[in-house]
Amino acid sequence: MERLSEEQREELKHELLGTCESVDAVLERLGYDVSLETAEDQLLDGANSVEMCPCCGWWFNSCDLEEGDDGIFKCEQCE
């Protein structure tokens, strides 16, 4: 498999949100056969993209991260 289906991508996003789990661990738990790089790229696809806060390592909807004075997008708690 080269890319996640829409359903798989949504499940991956759902599993990551509100956690500090690694993408690798969730892919393995769900049994998805896709490269880490592809999965991470697909998490940023679409209107409901998710990203990890680079400071605390927790997953958030991309729209919930705010750009700090340093130009890095962080969660509200880390900002």
ABEGO torsion letter per residue (X at the ends): XABBBAAAAAAAAAAABGBABBAAAAAAAAGBBBBAAAAAAAAABEABBBBBBAAAGBBBBAAABBBBAAGBBBBAAAX
